[in-house]
Amino acid sequence: MIIEMIKKGGYKPQMDDGSKTWHFSCGGKCHDEDKANEIWYDDADTLAHKYKVAADNSLRGVGVFELMQNADSSKFPDQNAAM
């Protein structure tokens, strides 16, 4: 879905060097004309970096969170207020 959105919108993803995460600005039209301005996402390479950091530091794993699944803002009021 993200790759199609990038192609359709002509967006130019950039790498955030600190988090090793891709992101792009979409001027308030990121998802079904919602008012989101920016999307951050991982691909195989950025996830590989995160998995390596976890393994190198003897962590037991990593977690993934997709904010777009958070349609019911009442379930996560602190996170939604921070956005």
HUSUL-V551619 format. One line per field, one symbol per residue. ss: DSSP state (@ for helix, = for strand, . for the rest). psi: psi as a letter, one per 20 degrees, with the letter a starting at -180 (. if undefined). burial: + if it has 16 or more other ideal C-beta (glycine too) atoms within 10 Angstrom, else -. A space follows every 10 residues. Layout:
ss: ???
psi: ???
burial: ???
//
This chain:
ss: .@@@@@@@@. ...===.... =====..... .......=== =..@@@@@@@ @@@@@@.... ......@@@. ..@@@@@@@@ @@.
psi: ggggggggik qnqqpohgil pqqqpjljkg oljrjqhqpp rqahghhggh hgggghjkqi arqppohiil hniihmhggh hi.
burial: -+--++---- +-+------+ ++-+-+---+ -----+--+- ++---+---- ---------- ---------- ---------- ---
//
